[in-house]
Amino acid sequence: MKIRGGKLLARALHEKGITQVFTLSGGFCNPVLEGMAECGMSVINTPHEQIAGHLADGFTRVSRTPTVCLVGPEGFANAIPAMMEAWGERSPVIFLTGSSTLKRQGSGGFKEIDDVAIAKPLTKYSASITDGERIPEFVDRAFKIAHSGYPGPVHLSIPVDIMFSSFEESAGLNERPFVRRPQPAARSWPCPEDLKRILDLLLQAKKPVLIGGHGVWWSGTEKQLEAAGRTLNIPIFNIPYHQKLLGEESEVYMGLADIHQYAPSKFALQQSDVVLMVGGRLDNQMNFGNPPFFPESLQLVCINGSPEELEYNRAADHTLLSDPGAFFQALLEAHAESEILFDSSWFEENQRQRGLWVDQMQHDAEKEAEGSSNLHPLKLALEVQAAMGSDDWLVIDGGNTHFWSEIAINMAGWRGKKLKGILHPGAFSMLGVGVPFAIAAKLKHPQDNVVVISGDGAFLSGGLSIEASFQEKAPITVVIDNNGGLTTISQQQERLFGHNQHVATDFRDIPFHSMFEGLGGHGELVECQEQLQPALQRALASGKTACVNVRTQDAISPIVLATTNKRDKASIE
């Protein structure tokens, strides 16, 4: 019995437990689409390959399992931005490309592109399947690489002649591994001597800080992180630009480790004597481990679950190769043996600093809003959360919209607000991911409300993906922070140029709400604060994909102030 290579590919993916595929259907991919349908895999068509990639990325982040983005040769070029976004957040998306014929490779075949070389710097693994008998082998290799160690996207290119050619159903199954069901990723346990060195350092500390990163999320060890912080009285911060590790309402969670956007983290790092960064990278967001972000006075310790991660952290004073969960367990065991417990006054002072910051931000926003009928973006973000429940998902997207929403999330959390999950752009701050991420969350959790707060520029970047929400009957609510332009950029220009002019950052008055109505959804325009809460409630109750288009002020965010302040500028580049 023989089957096409595409069907062999689909079966190999299905054996790995892949259930969800996003694509823009193309002729090169028809054999694998046929196989996926026979395997009962959910295949969702999208209006653009970049959207397919973002949907796969969002679904992978929510589910923490690999998801497939399937595109043709020319579609691969469109999917590159989504590949970059997944790479920045180490999201184990499997990108599949139906590529030009292998038989005439290098001769100008139909839609020929060197997709393997292009994808290589944006993935953990990029390869072309040059022998149909080895399709299961390549899938097995790509899957294991994607979710092992420091996870990340992978790419497989399947030439069209291999996709359509026939092979034995048992192709490649007579070699090890004979069982190719998904296996748990390997985890690293710390060397006892290395662990003791770190614990001895911590025993001398008086004011430790924990910073959690990607590795904690992908290893699924947030509860252990929270338990370690609560039991040992260690304040916990989150690296910026990733799904939150702890709910903002958690008593041990203090906010983002971002000295420009969140002042209490600056206080904590300046006062701390030992910082434990678990599962994170000393990249530009962490100022590469340097002052003023991490003062010379403290000891910086990086704990990572793979050697690949530790390579990013050469600047640390101490490193430890360890699965995050194993390290948190070691901390808890050290506490149980009465070796490690920190004075609660340090923890309480960090909580007090957070409370003072919340009050100050509320005061400043209300003062800025005086005299304007348009909403302050911070007020908008707070009002949106007020309309949401503990089983709802919030997605944020944009420049200033993102920054103000981050602040509002922390403020609302301090006051006890609980949300089921939060998603937002990653390390590359890519605009346009909000709507696809929201649809992905809705597809994974169809019973939950999903709300997007998107800047007008961000929606223009990826808003056409809203069609997938209508097509798949996965209604979401999109709140547009509509200030008429790319204000993050215009504000920087006005400060850097030394006058009040800006260049190429303005939009016309776009009726986003009417666009949703035209597509068959619900739409409303909000022009003052009194209209907002009723409009939000109507949108959520409509049962339709909805848009609440809100006119807002172009209030300058703390992060923009930092990027244009010459004194601080070097510390965020």
N, C-alpha and C positions, 0 to 999 in steps of 0.2 A: 504494500500500500504506500503510495507516494503522495506527498502534499507539497504545495508551493512553499517557497522560502518564507514568504510573509506570514503564512499560517504557522509555520514552525517557530517563527519569531514570537507570534502572539501566544502560542502555547508555552514557550519558555518564560515569558513575562508572567503569564497566569500562574504558572507553577511557583513563581516567587511571591505570589500573593497580591500582585498588582490588580486593583479593581477599578481604578479611575484613570481615564485617558482624556486629554484635551488636544484638539487638533483644528486645523483648517483643511478639510478634506481635499486631497489632490490625487491625480491618476497614479503617480509614482507609489502612493501608499495604499492603493486599493487591496492588494493581497493581505497585508497585515490587518487592515480594517475588517476584511471578511473573517479573518481568524479571530479577531477580538470579539466580533459579534457572536461567533459560534461559542466562544468561551464565556459569554455572558458578562463581559467587561463593559462598564459604562463608558461610552465614548461621546463626548460633548463637542459639537462643532462651534467654532467661534468666528467673529467677523475679521480677525486679523491674527497672524501667527504670534505677534508680541503678546497679544491678549491671551492666547493659548498658553504661552510660557508663564505669564504672571498668574493665571488661574492654577496651573500645575504647582507653581511655587507656593501660592497661598494655601492650597489644599495640603501640600506637604508640610507646611509650617503648623497648620492646625492639627493634622493627624499624626505628625511625626513619623510618617512612613513614606517611602519613595512613591512618586506619582510620575506619569509619563506625559511628555509633550511630544506629539508626533507631527512632523512637518515635511514638506517636499523640499527640493533643492533651493529654489528661489525663496521659499518660505523660511528656510534656515536663516537667511540674511535678515529677515524681519524679526526672527526670534532672538537675535543676539542680545538686544537690551535686556530681555527677560533672563537670559542666561547670566548676564553680568549681575543683575539684581540677586539671583539665586546664589551666585558665587560669593557675593559680598556677605551674605547671611548664612553661608555654609548649608544651604538647603539641598537635600539629596534628590533633586529632580533628575529623572532620566530623559534626556533629550534624544529623540530618534529622528534621523534624517533619511528619507528616501532619496538616494543620490543617483547621479548619472551612471551610465553603463560602465561596468568594470572592464569589459572586453575592449573598449576603445578609450580607456582612461588616458588623458593627456592629449587627445586628438580633437578636442573641441566638441565633445558630445553634447547632446541636448541638455541644457540647464547645468552644465558642468561647473562645479565650484569646489575649491579645496576646503571643504567644510571641516575636515579633521584638523588641518593646520590652524584654521581660524578659531576653532573651539578650544584648542589646546590650552592657551593661557587663561581661559575662563572656566575650566573644569578640572576635576581631579584626574580624569581619564578621558581620552578622545581617541577613537580607533575606527577603522573601516573593516567591515566583515568581508574578507576576500575569498572565503570558502564557505558555502552554504552548510556543509557538514559540521562546521564549527559554530553555528549560530547559538546553540544552547551554552557552549563554552563562553562565548563573548558576553552573553546576557548574565551568566553566573558571575563572571569577573566584574562586569560593570556594576551589578547590584551590590556585591560585597564591598567594592571600593567606595560606592556612594555613601553607605551608611556606617562604615567602620572608621575607627580612629576619629579624626576631625572630619565630619561628614561634608559632603558637597556635591554639586551637580556632576553628572557624567554625560558623555555623548557617544552614541554609536551611529555610524553611517552605513546604510545598507544599499549597495548598488541595485539599480532597478532590474538588471538581468538576474541577479541572485534572488531578488524579491519575487520574481515571476517564475523562476526555474523550479523544477520538481526534485524533491529529495525524499529519502526514506523517512517514515514517521519516527523511526528509532535513531535518526542521525545524531551522532555524538553521545548517545546514552550508554555506549559500551565502555566508557572511560570514567574514572573517578573525577568528581564525586558522583556516585550513583544516585544518591538522594539529593535533590536540588531544591527542596523546600527552603523557605527563608529561615535562617538560623540567627540567633542573637549575636549582635556584634561583639567582638572580643573586647574585654575591658582590662585595663592595666591596674595592678595593685602596687602600692608604693614599696620600694626597697625599705626594709625596717630601719637601716642605718640613716637613710636619707630622711625618712619620716621623723625619726627621733631628733634629727638636727633642727627640723622646722618646729617641732613641738617644744624643744628646749628654748628656741628663740621666742616662741609665743609665751612661754612661762615667764619670761622677763618683761613682757609687754604690760603696759598699763592702759593704753588707749588703742586697742586694735580696731580695724575696719575690715569688713568683708565686701568685696565687689564681685558680683556674679556676672558671667558672660555666656556666650553661645553654648559652650560645652556643657553647662548645667542644663540648659533647655533640651539639647539633643540627647543627653544621657537620661533625661527624665528624673532628675534628682532635686527638683525645687523643694519638695517637702523636707528632704534631709537638710537642705540649705537653711530653710526657715527654722527647723528644729535646732540646728547648731547655733544660729543667731539668738534664738530665744533662750536656750538653756545656758549659754555661756555669756549672755549680755553683750553681744557684739552687734553694733548697728550694721545693716546691710544696704548696699547700694547696687544699682543695676547699670551695666554699660549702656550708653545710648543706642538708639536705632535697632531695637529688636523687640520681639514680643516680651512682655514683662514676665519675669520669673516668679514674682510674688504679687498678689493682689495689693493694690495701693493702700487698701485699708489695713493690711497686716501691721501689727504693732512693731515688728522688727524692721520693716521696710521703710527706708528714709527717702528714697527718690533716685534720680539719675546721678551717676558719677560724672557730673558736668559742671565745672567750676564757673562757666559763663552763664549757663542757663539756670542753674540751681545753686544758689549761694550757700545753703547748708552743707553741700558736699565740699565746698572750698574750706569752710570752717573745719569739717571733720578731717580732711586730709592735712591741713596745716597743723592741727593739734595732735594727730595720730602719731604713734611711734612704730607701728607695724601694720602694713596693708597686705591682706591676703586676697589676691585676684585669682579667682577660680574659673577656669574655662574661658578666659578672655585673651585678647591680644593687645600688646603694647603698640598699637598703630596710631594713626593721627588723632583718633578720638581720645586716646589716653596720652597724647602728646609724647608718644614713643618712650614713655617712662620717665620723662624729664621734668624738672621744675619749669614753671611754677605749679604745674598740675600735681606732681609728686615731689614735695620738698626734699632736699638733701638730708634733712634731719630724720626721716623715717626709713625703715627697712622695707623694701618692696619684695614680696614673695609671690611668684607665679606658679600656680598648680594647674597642670593641664593633663588631659587624658591620652595624649599621643605625642610622640617626638616632633611631628609636624607642627603642632601648636607651639611647642617650646621653642622652635626655631624663630618664631616671631618675637620671642621674649628674652633675647640675649641681654637686654639692658637691665633685667631684674637683678637685684642683689642676691636672691636665692631662687632656685627653681626646684620643682618636684614633679616627677612623672607619676601621675596617679589619676585614676578615674575619680571624677568629682564626688560621687557617692561614697567611694571608699575613703576619701579624705574626710568628708563630713562625719562618717561613722567613726573614724579615728579620733576626731575632736570630741564626739559624744562619749566615747570610751574613756578618753583622758579625763573628761569631766567626772564620769562615774567613779573613777579612781581617785577623785578629789585632788587632781593635779592642776586642772585649769578651770578657773571661774573668775570673771572680772567684776570689779566693783560696779554696781548698778548706776552710780552717779554719772559715769561716762555715757552710758546708754541713754539715761534720762536727759542729759544735756543735749544730746543729738535730737531727741524728740522735741525738746523745748525750742531748739533752733528751727526745726521744721514748722512748729506752730507759729513762731514769730514771723517766719517767711510767708506763710499762708496769709496771715493778717495783713502784712505789708503789701503783698500782691493784690489783695482785695481792695485795699485802700487806694493804691496807685491806679488800678483799673477804673474805679469809680470816679476818681479825680479826672482822669483822661477823658472819660465819657461825657463829662459835663459840657453842655452846650451843643451836643450833636444828637440828631434823631437816629442816626445809624448806630447799630450795635458795636460795642467794642468786641473784638474777636475772642477775648478771654471770657467775656460775659456770654457770648454765643456758645462757646464750648461748655461752660458750666450749665447753661440752660438745657443743652442737648442731653447731658448726662442726667439732669434732673428728671427728664422725661423717660429715662431708661430704667429697666429693672435688673435684678441680679442674675437673670438668665440671658441677658442681652449681650451682643458683641458690638464693640466699637472699633471702627477703622478710621485712621486719620491719614491725610494725604495733602502734601503741599509744602510750601516754604514757611512763611510766617504762620499759616494755618496749622502746620505741624507743630511748630514751636509753642504757640499759644495753647494748643490742645494738650500738649505734654504738661504744661504748667497747670492747666485746669484739671487734668486727671489726678495729679498729685494733690491739689487742693481738695477736690471732691473726696478722694480717698482718705485724706486726713480727717474729714468730717464723717467718715463711715460708709461712703458710697462703695458698693460692690458691683462689679461687672463680671460676666463669665469669661471674657477674653478681650484682648486688645491687639490689633495688628497695625503695622505702619511701615513706611519705607525703611530700607536698610542702610548700610554704610555708605552707599553711593547717593543717597537722598534723591532717588529717581522719582520724578513726577509721573502720575498716571497709574500707579499701582493700586490705588484705593478701591476703585470699583471692582476690578478683578478679585482682589483679596476678599472683599465683602461678599461677592457671589460665591467664592470658594467656601467661605465660612458658612454661608446659608446652605450650600449643597451638602456640606458635612453635617450641619446641625439644622435641618429644615424646620424644626419646631421653635427655634429661637428667633427673636428679632435681631436684625443686623442693621446698624446705622453707620453711614460714612459721613465724616466731616471733611469736605474737600475744598481746597482753594479753587478759584475759578480757573487759574492757569493749569492746575493739576487735572481738573476735569476735562479741559480742552485737550490735554495730552493723552488721556486714556478713556474718555467718557463714552466713546462709541461702544465700548465693551458692555454698556448697559443693555444692549440688545440681547446678550446671553441671559440676562436676568429675566427678560420677557419670554424668550424662547424656551427656557428651562423651567418656567413657572416657579422661579426662586426669587420672590419679591424682597427687595431691600429698600431702605430709605436713604436718600442722598441729600445731605444738607450742604448747600453751596455757600461758602464764606466768600461773598461776592464784593470785592473792593475795587473792581474795575482794572485790574492789571497785575503784573508780577511785582508786588510791592516789596518782597524781600530784596529784589535787585534794584528797584527804583530808589528805595531808601538807602541802600549802599552807595548808589551813584550820587545821590544828593549830598551825602556826607563826604564821599571821597573826592568828588569834583569840586567841592567848595562853593557850590551854589545850589539853588532849588530846582534845577532842571534835571531831567532824566531822559534817557534815550531808549526807544524800542521796548517799552515795558507796559504800554497802555492797551486796554481792550475797549471795544465799544460796549454799550449796554446790552448784554446778551440775555434773552429771555429763556434761561435754562428750564424753568418750570413749564413753559409752553412746549418745549421739546419733549418732555416726558408725557404730557397730555396727548401730543400728536402720536406718540408711540403706543398709546393705550393705557398710560399710567395716570397717576395722581400728581398734580402740580400746584404749588402756591407760591406767591411772592410775599415776602415779609419786609416791611419798610420801617418798623419800629418795634421796640421790645414787647409792647403789649400784645402784638399780633403773634409773637413767636411760639409761646407754649401751646395755645390752641391749635396753631398750624401743625406743630409737631405731633400732637395727639391725634389730629385728623389723619395725618399721613400714616402713622403707625396703625391706626384702626381701619384704614382703607383696604387692607389686604392686597394692595397693588404695589408695584414698583413705583416709588414716589420721590418727588423732589420738592424740597423746601428751599427756595432761592432767597437768601437773606442779604440785604444791603448792609455792609459793615464799614467801619472805619479802617483806615490804613495805619493802625497803631504800630509803632516800631517795637520789635521784640528784643528781649535781652541779648539773644544770640547775634542779632544784627548789630546791636550796639557794640558787642565784643569784636565782631569781624572788622569794624571800622574804627576801632580804638587802637591807635598805633602802639600804645603801651602793652596791650594784651594780644595784639595781632599775631605775633610770632608763636604764641603758645597754642594756637589752634590750626597751624598750617603744617 
